[in-house]
Amino acid sequence: MIGQRTRGLQSTLLLCQLLLVPLILILSGLMVFTSVTSIEGSLIAHYPMYALAVMIGMLLESMSRDRARVRMNLWQHSFLTQHHVTVRQVVFALGTLLVYLAGTKDQAISRWFLAIFAVSLYGGLLLANYWLPGVLARRIFHGKWVERTLLVGKAEHAGRIRGWLRNKEAYGLRAVGILRTDDPDGTEFNGLPCLGGVADLEAVIRREEITQVIILELPQEREMHRDIVRVLEKMGIRLLILSNLEELLDHPVVHIEDEGMRFITLREEPLENPVNRFAKRALDLAVALPVVLFILPPLMLVIWIVQRFQSPGSLFFLQKRAGIQNREFKIIKFRTMGENNPDEARQAVQGDVRVFRFGRWMRRLSIDELPQFINVLKGDMSVTGPRPHMIEHNAQFAQQMANYHIRTFVKPGITGLAQVRGFRGEARSEAEIAKRLESDISYLENWRLALDLSIIVRTAWQLLVPPKNAY
């Protein structure tokens, strides 16, 4: 999660700097041509290509930074550190611009303009590298993206990580307290309240609304380590481990490094990258808005008329479902069952007598799901993601699958990878639940925009040719 947020913030910073280039270019031109000479129309025509060349140079610098082993600490307010990165950006940018000028034999550019632009670009990028990361982080990682973090380990290790935690507060990490393995009865250490020992883990998570746990060392006892992982997987809590000894986990892990601190987490999460999250939200809005504005209104009228004849009552069916991080929300569907449903928690089965005639047709073609695009606009759901289950079913499935709640790391979707793979309808066995869970976890670990587009296209095909288990 930390690695994805860091990379996403770096990408967002670079995007802002690229957008800054045309502005600096125009301001530099105004400074030159209002003080030295008159502006020429032919030069203005070249400005877009100058800006493009500079942007390409900055992109090349960013792509080569890892190979050159240049680490950009977004939070280290050191002039030398930010100066080093900024000089690299300016050198790549001006180098690419000079290559373009030489290749096109451009003689329109002014040497005064080039000199002022170079100084202005350095100043603008240095200011952005120094000041912008904090502003962006505070805007992006706030509200529901805050991770209430609990430390587990010895007090001495907490002291070692305390400075790193302060730096990551802008990323949305909030250290709530520590469960000490050396002195469970301690009161406070280095500003962190002691909340008990490892035995209190589950109770503290519930009481303090913890969403992430950092283990400060690998426990000496293998069974203790497994118990911690089992509790966190069961409750759907993220885990970071300040260590590199993955064989003790007995679980697939992902290694990340941030500011010299090495961690192990249980899985990669592409949607913790704010750039990826923005792209997914943009796709959600692009799909949901046309449906809500142009398809739902006439469809609502038709369904309401049919319901008057076959099953009078409300047009919509509202039900509490579990969303991201198991937060409850009300899902919106077209009503397909009788108004007086004696058992709303019971899953629909083939030939269910509670479903009226037209309702069966709506369920088969998934038309009853269309109002959920309103949930997408509200931000409770996404177009694609794990299907949101009823609260009762979530509790039931979690008892059967220890890592069931991991699927709640991402927003639930109207459709998902499990559904297009054929896992939909009533879940009759533990094996079927396991296959759906496997698809959901695969989705959150391997998300990319192309995967969402693929799921949407495959879902559209299933609307035309409904599978046998659609009822």
Secondary structure, 3 states (H helix, E strand, C coil): CHHHHHHHHHHHHHHHHHHHHHHHHHHHHHHHHHHCCCCCHHHHHHHHHHHHHHHHHHHHHHHHCCCCCCCCCCCCCCHHHHHHHHHHHHHHHHHHHHHHHHHHCCCCCCHHHHHHHHHHHHHHHHHHHHHHHHHHHHHHCCHHHCEEEEEEECHHHHHHHHHHHHHHHHHCEEEEEEEECCCCCCCEECCEEEEECHHHHHHHHHHHCCCEEEECCCCCCHHHHHHHHHHHHHHCCEEEECCCCHHHCCCCCEEEEECCEEEEECCCCHHHCHHHHHHHHHHHHHHHHHHHHHHHHHHHHHHHHHHHHHCCCCCEEEEEEECHHHCEEEEEEECCECCCCCCCCCCCCCCCCCECHHHHHHHHCCHHHCCHHHHHHHCCCEEECCCCCEHHHHHHHHHHCCCHHHHHHCCCEEECHHHHCCCCCCCCCHHHHHHHHHHHHHHHHCCCHHHHHHHHHHHHHHHHCCCCCCC
